[in-house]
Amino acid sequence: MKNWRAPVLLAAVAAVGATGTFVVGAATGMGSSELRHLAAYVVPALLVTVAAMWVTGRLLTRASLAQRFVVVGALGAAVALANLWVLSRQMFVSEHDATLLGVLLLYSVGAGVGAAVVTARSSARAVRSLTATASALGEGDLDARAGQIEGGPEFDVLAATLDDMAARLQGAQERERQIEATRRDLVTAVSHDLRTPLASLRAMVEAIDERVVDDPESMRRYAQQMRRSVRQLGAMIDDLFELAQLDAGAIETETRRARLGEVVSSAVATVGIQAEEKGLSLVAELNGADDALCSPRLARVIQNLLVNAVRHTPADGSVRIEARLAADALEVAVADTGEGIAPQDLARIFDPFFRADPARQGAGAGLGLALAKRIVEALGGEISAESEPSQGARFAVTLPRSPRSPCAAAMGQLQN
């Protein structure tokens, strides 16, 4: 079916031209006999023209743009000259007028061929530019761009599409590199951090199994140490599991809601014993935001901030949780009176596996703050840290009232 589209289109265009010829002839006063006489020449010429153009099109399938444009221009002039010769032979046009028109047509052939060559050169230049860009992209050079090629609207659109595709590929490759780098860091950090509790557990289990220790006091002490190692392993596994869920986009699709007061109470309960053992004052001031609805995952954010605060606050210090509900945002902050954070470490405090002081390693693989940042950003909010050495630290979570944030959407329903 597609093979017939070209000749049918050519015939339709040529038929329109032939119809125009008859209309002009009738308008200039030609009688019916003269129109029939004209038709005897126009109809065969129409068939010959369609056949010639179709054959030419088939022959030019592998020709360059310049060759195609030149042949098309020359073919149109040749058809005009042939028609003029026939008309002059049949006395429709005087020989003097035919000669004059023939000279003018020959001049138009040169002008048409020149215009075809110039147009073909610009189009060919655009095609070469697009080809070079596509080849560079195929060889892995994702910085290659076609830019403005000035080959006409169609080529400009094609160049813009190619550049957009290259930019998308470059972004995807960069994301893949970041994911791969994070994966390598994860394997390295977790392998290192798993070694300590596993080695401790193995040593104590072997000591008990080989009856190196068997008195009740030593057994109780070993049981406490084993419990501590198990908690450490569980904390790392929980962090890794939650990071995997975040990478899968679980937060963006969840619909569960919880009240902020319940979320804070749940987070406080996880650190209550540690805070009590250190003699820390743990205070929550929600300032009327208790009933604000938010994602239950906010409990993990507050819990990680509290764990970090309790760990780095000396005995008899204080940890405070504050909340503020504004017209356009919910802010939850955790402030402590601990050792603070060095200025050079503030910029990296949310990086996965980063520890400001390796000598104070605790449970986990250094993923707590990084995980908190991931959760907050998935909820459409921001998290920040401010601190001065020996003056404590303050971590603030801000969740905006926007459709992207599940917490903020729930806040809007609560207040409206």
matplotlib code that plots the C-alpha trace (Angstrom):
import matplotlib.pyplot as plt

x = [0.0, 2.8, 4.4, 1.3, 1.2, 4.0, 2.5, -1.0, 0.3, 2.2, -0.9, -3.0, -0.6, -0.2, -4.0, -4.4, -1.8, -3.6, -7.0, -5.5, -4.3, -7.9, -9.3, -6.8, -7.6, -11.3, -10.8, -8.7, -11.5, -10.6, -13.6, -14.6, -12.9, -9.7, -10.0, -10.4, -7.5, -5.5, -6.6, -5.3, -1.8, -2.2, -3.5, -0.6, 1.8, 0.3, 0.8, 4.4, 5.2, 3.8, 5.7, 8.9, 8.7, 8.0, 10.9, 13.1, 12.1, 12.9, 16.3, 17.1, 16.5, 20.3, 21.2, 22.4, 20.3, 22.2, 21.7, 18.0, 17.4, 19.3, 17.5, 14.1, 14.8, 16.1, 13.2, 10.7, 12.4, 12.6, 8.9, 8.3, 10.5, 8.9, 5.4, 6.6, 8.0, 4.7, 2.7, 4.8, 4.6, 0.8, 0.7, -0.7, 2.4, 4.2, 7.8, 9.1, 7.3, 8.4, 12.0, 11.8, 10.1, 12.7, 15.6, 13.9, 13.3, 16.9, 17.9, 15.4, 17.1, 20.4, 18.8, 16.8, 19.8, 21.9, 19.2, 18.9, 22.6, 22.7, 19.6, 21.1, 24.4, 22.8, 20.6, 23.5, 25.6, 22.8, 22.6, 26.4, 26.2, 23.4, 25.3, 28.5, 26.6, 24.8, 28.1, 29.8, 26.9, 27.0, 30.7, 30.0, 30.7, 27.5, 28.8, 28.3, 25.5, 24.2, 23.3, 22.0, 22.5, 20.5, 19.2, 15.5, 12.7, 12.6, 16.4, 16.2, 13.6, 15.6, 18.7, 16.8, 15.4, 18.8, 20.3, 17.5, 18.0, 21.8, 21.1, 18.7, 21.2, 23.9, 21.7, 20.8, 24.5, 25.4, 22.6, 23.8, 27.4, 26.2, 24.1, 27.1, 29.4, 26.9, 26.6, 30.4, 30.5, 27.6, 29.4, 32.6, 31.1, 28.7, 31.5, 33.7, 31.0, 29.6, 33.0, 33.2, 29.9, 30.3, 33.8, 32.6, 29.7, 32.0, 34.5, 31.9, 30.0, 33.3, 34.3, 30.9, 31.0, 34.5, 33.7, 36.3, 33.8, 31.1, 30.5, 27.1, 28.6, 30.7, 27.8, 25.6, 28.2, 28.7, 24.9, 24.7, 27.6, 26.0, 22.6, 24.4, 26.1, 22.8, 21.2, 24.0, 23.5, 19.7, 20.2, 22.4, 20.0, 17.1, 18.9, 19.8, 16.3, 14.8, 17.4, 16.4, 12.7, 13.5, 15.3, 12.3, 10.1, 8.0, 7.4, 5.9, 3.1, 2.2, -1.1, -0.7, -1.1, -0.3, -0.6, 2.6, 2.2, 2.1, 5.0, 7.2, 6.2, 7.1, 10.5, 11.2, 10.4, 13.2, 15.9, 14.3, 16.4, 19.7, 18.8, 17.9, 21.1, 23.1, 21.0, 19.9, 16.8, 14.6, 11.9, 9.2, 7.5, 5.1, 3.4, -0.1, 1.1, 0.2, -2.7, -1.0, -1.2, 2.0, 3.6, 4.5, 8.0, 8.6, 9.0, 12.2, 13.6, 13.0, 14.3, 17.6, 18.0, 17.4, 19.8, 22.4, 21.7, 21.7, 24.9, 26.8, 25.5, 27.4, 25.8, 23.5, 22.9, 19.6, 17.9, 14.9, 12.2, 10.4, 7.6, 6.0, 2.9, 2.8, 0.4, 2.7, 5.0, 5.5, 8.9, 10.2, 13.6, 15.9, 18.4, 21.0, 23.7, 26.3, 29.8, 28.6, 29.9, 33.0, 32.4, 34.3, 32.0, 28.7, 28.7, 29.2, 27.1, 24.3, 26.6, 26.1, 28.8, 30.3, 31.4, 32.8, 34.9, 35.8, 36.8, 33.2, 31.6, 28.3, 25.7, 24.9, 27.0, 26.8, 23.5, 21.2, 21.4, 21.7, 18.5, 16.8, 17.7, 16.4, 13.0, 12.6, 13.3, 11.0, 8.3, 9.0, 10.8, 14.2, 16.5, 19.3, 21.9, 23.5, 26.1, 29.1, 31.8, 31.1, 27.8, 25.5, 23.7, 20.3, 18.7, 15.6, 13.1, 10.7, 7.8, 6.0, 2.3, 2.4, 0.8, 4.1, 4.4, 2.1, 2.5, 1.7, -1.3, -2.7, -1.9, -4.0, -6.9, -6.7, -6.6, -9.2]
y = [0.0, 2.4, 1.9, 3.5, 6.6, 8.4, 8.1, 8.8, 12.0, 13.0, 12.4, 14.5, 17.4, 17.2, 17.0, 20.2, 21.9, 20.6, 21.8, 25.2, 25.2, 24.6, 27.3, 29.8, 28.8, 29.2, 32.6, 33.9, 33.1, 29.7, 27.9, 24.3, 23.0, 24.7, 23.4, 19.8, 20.3, 21.5, 18.5, 16.2, 17.4, 18.2, 14.7, 12.7, 15.3, 14.8, 11.0, 11.4, 13.9, 11.7, 8.7, 10.7, 12.2, 8.7, 7.1, 10.0, 9.6, 5.9, 6.6, 9.3, 7.2, 6.9, 10.3, 13.1, 16.1, 18.4, 15.9, 15.6, 19.3, 19.9, 17.1, 18.3, 21.8, 20.7, 18.3, 21.1, 23.3, 20.5, 19.9, 23.6, 23.6, 20.5, 22.0, 25.3, 23.4, 21.5, 24.6, 26.4, 23.5, 23.5, 27.3, 28.0, 30.3, 32.2, 31.1, 34.5, 34.3, 30.7, 31.6, 34.5, 32.3, 29.5, 31.8, 33.0, 29.4, 28.5, 31.4, 30.1, 26.7, 28.2, 30.2, 27.2, 24.9, 27.5, 27.9, 24.1, 23.8, 26.5, 25.0, 21.5, 22.6, 24.1, 21.0, 18.7, 20.7, 20.2, 16.5, 16.1, 18.0, 15.7, 12.6, 13.7, 14.4, 11.0, 9.2, 10.9, 10.0, 6.4, 6.3, 7.3, 11.1, 12.3, 15.9, 16.1, 18.5, 19.6, 23.1, 25.6, 24.0, 26.6, 24.0, 24.9, 24.4, 20.6, 20.2, 22.6, 20.4, 17.3, 18.8, 20.0, 16.5, 14.9, 17.3, 16.7, 13.0, 13.4, 15.5, 12.8, 10.1, 12.1, 12.6, 8.9, 7.9, 10.4, 9.0, 5.4, 6.4, 8.0, 4.9, 2.6, 4.8, 4.7, 0.9, 0.5, 2.8, 0.9, -2.5, -1.1, 0.6, -2.2, -4.9, -2.9, -2.2, -5.7, -7.1, -5.6, -7.0, -10.3, -10.7, -9.9, -12.4, -15.1, -14.7, -14.8, -17.8, -19.7, -18.8, -20.1, -23.2, -24.1, -23.4, -20.8, -18.9, -20.7, -18.6, -16.8, -13.3, -13.8, -15.4, -12.4, -10.0, -12.0, -12.0, -8.2, -7.8, -10.2, -8.4, -5.1, -6.6, -8.0, -4.5, -3.0, -5.5, -4.9, -1.2, -1.5, -4.0, -1.6, 1.3, -0.7, -2.0, 1.5, 2.9, 0.2, 1.2, 4.8, 4.0, 2.1, 5.2, 3.7, 7.0, 8.8, 6.3, 5.7, 7.1, 6.3, 9.2, 9.7, 12.6, 14.5, 13.9, 10.2, 10.3, 12.2, 10.0, 6.9, 8.4, 9.5, 6.0, 4.5, 6.6, 7.0, 4.3, 5.6, 9.2, 8.1, 6.1, 9.2, 11.4, 13.5, 15.8, 14.9, 17.5, 17.8, 21.1, 20.8, 24.2, 23.1, 21.0, 17.7, 17.0, 17.8, 14.8, 13.5, 10.4, 7.9, 7.8, 11.1, 9.1, 7.5, 10.9, 12.2, 9.0, 9.2, 12.8, 11.9, 8.9, 11.3, 13.9, 11.5, 9.8, 13.1, 14.8, 14.4, 13.3, 15.8, 17.6, 18.1, 17.2, 19.3, 18.5, 21.6, 21.9, 24.9, 24.8, 27.8, 28.6, 27.1, 24.8, 22.4, 22.6, 20.0, 20.6, 18.6, 20.6, 19.3, 20.7, 18.3, 18.6, 20.3, 19.8, 21.3, 23.8, 21.7, 18.8, 20.6, 20.4, 16.6, 15.7, 14.2, 12.2, 8.4, 6.7, 10.0, 10.2, 13.5, 11.6, 8.0, 7.5, 7.8, 5.1, 3.6, 1.3, 1.6, 2.3, 6.1, 6.0, 7.7, 11.3, 10.3, 8.3, 11.1, 13.5, 11.0, 10.6, 14.3, 15.1, 12.3, 14.0, 17.2, 19.0, 20.1, 19.3, 21.5, 21.5, 24.4, 24.1, 25.5, 23.4, 22.7, 24.6, 21.8, 21.3, 21.9, 19.9, 21.4, 19.6, 21.7, 20.2, 22.6, 22.6, 21.4, 18.6, 16.8, 16.4, 13.9, 15.6, 19.0, 17.7, 16.3, 19.5, 21.4, 19.0, 19.5, 23.3, 23.8]
z = [0.0, 0.8, -2.6, -4.2, -2.0, -3.9, -7.4, -6.2, -4.5, -7.6, -9.8, -7.5, -7.6, -11.3, -11.8, -9.8, -12.1, -15.2, -13.9, -13.3, -17.0, -18.2, -15.9, -17.2, -20.8, -20.3, -18.6, -21.5, -24.0, -25.4, -26.9, -26.3, -29.4, -28.3, -24.8, -26.2, -28.4, -25.4, -23.4, -26.1, -25.2, -21.5, -20.5, -22.1, -20.7, -17.3, -17.5, -18.7, -16.0, -13.2, -14.5, -14.9, -11.4, -9.9, -11.7, -10.7, -7.1, -7.1, -8.7, -6.1, -3.0, -2.4, -3.8, -1.6, -0.7, -3.1, -5.9, -5.1, -5.1, -8.3, -10.1, -8.9, -10.0, -13.4, -13.9, -13.4, -15.9, -18.4, -18.1, -18.7, -21.7, -23.2, -22.7, -24.4, -27.3, -27.8, -27.6, -30.1, -32.5, -32.3, -32.9, -29.4, -28.9, -31.6, -32.4, -31.3, -28.0, -27.5, -28.1, -25.6, -23.0, -23.6, -22.9, -19.7, -18.7, -19.3, -17.0, -14.4, -14.6, -13.6, -10.8, -9.6, -9.6, -7.7, -5.1, -4.8, -4.3, -1.6, 0.2, 0.0, 1.4, 4.5, 5.0, 4.4, 7.0, 9.5, 8.8, 9.2, 12.5, 13.8, 12.6, 14.3, 17.5, 17.4, 16.7, 19.6, 21.9, 20.7, 21.5, 25.1, 24.9, 26.7, 26.7, 22.9, 21.9, 18.4, 19.5, 17.0, 13.6, 11.5, 9.1, 9.3, 11.8, 11.3, 11.9, 14.8, 16.5, 15.8, 17.2, 20.4, 20.8, 20.4, 23.0, 25.4, 25.0, 25.7, 28.8, 30.1, 29.4, 31.1, 34.2, 34.3, 34.1, 36.8, 39.1, 38.3, 39.3, 42.5, 43.3, 42.6, 44.7, 47.6, 47.2, 47.4, 50.5, 52.0, 51.6, 52.9, 55.9, 56.9, 56.5, 58.8, 61.4, 61.4, 62.2, 65.8, 67.2, 65.3, 66.7, 70.2, 69.9, 68.5, 71.3, 74.1, 72.5, 72.2, 75.8, 77.1, 74.8, 75.9, 79.5, 79.8, 82.0, 84.0, 87.1, 87.3, 87.5, 84.4, 82.6, 83.4, 82.2, 79.0, 78.5, 78.8, 76.3, 73.9, 74.2, 73.5, 70.4, 69.2, 69.6, 67.6, 64.8, 64.9, 64.6, 61.5, 59.9, 60.5, 59.0, 55.9, 55.5, 55.7, 53.3, 50.8, 51.2, 50.6, 47.4, 46.3, 46.8, 49.5, 51.3, 48.3, 48.0, 51.6, 53.0, 56.7, 59.2, 62.9, 65.3, 66.1, 69.8, 69.4, 67.0, 69.5, 72.4, 70.4, 69.5, 73.1, 74.4, 72.4, 74.1, 77.5, 79.2, 77.8, 78.8, 82.3, 82.7, 81.8, 84.0, 81.1, 81.1, 78.2, 77.6, 74.8, 74.2, 71.2, 71.7, 70.6, 67.6, 69.3, 67.0, 63.7, 61.4, 59.7, 58.3, 61.0, 59.5, 61.2, 64.4, 62.8, 62.0, 65.6, 67.0, 65.1, 66.1, 69.8, 69.6, 68.2, 70.9, 73.8, 72.6, 72.4, 75.5, 78.7, 82.0, 83.6, 80.3, 78.6, 75.3, 74.2, 71.5, 70.3, 67.7, 66.0, 63.8, 61.4, 58.5, 55.9, 57.8, 60.7, 62.4, 64.8, 66.4, 68.7, 70.7, 73.2, 75.5, 74.3, 72.9, 69.7, 66.1, 64.6, 61.9, 59.3, 60.0, 59.7, 55.9, 56.0, 59.0, 56.9, 54.6, 54.8, 57.0, 58.2, 61.8, 63.1, 65.6, 64.8, 68.5, 69.6, 67.5, 68.7, 67.3, 63.7, 60.6, 60.6, 58.7, 61.3, 60.2, 56.5, 56.9, 58.7, 55.8, 53.2, 55.0, 55.5, 51.8, 50.7, 52.8, 50.9, 53.7, 54.8, 57.7, 58.9, 61.7, 63.6, 66.4, 68.1, 69.7, 73.4, 73.1, 71.9, 68.6, 67.2, 64.4, 62.8, 60.5, 58.4, 56.6, 54.2, 53.5, 49.9, 48.0, 47.9, 51.6, 53.3, 56.6, 55.1, 53.3, 56.6, 58.4, 55.8, 56.3, 60.1, 60.0, 57.2]

ax = plt.figure().add_subplot(projection="3d")
ax.plot(x, y, z, "-o")
ax.set_aspect("equal")
plt.show()
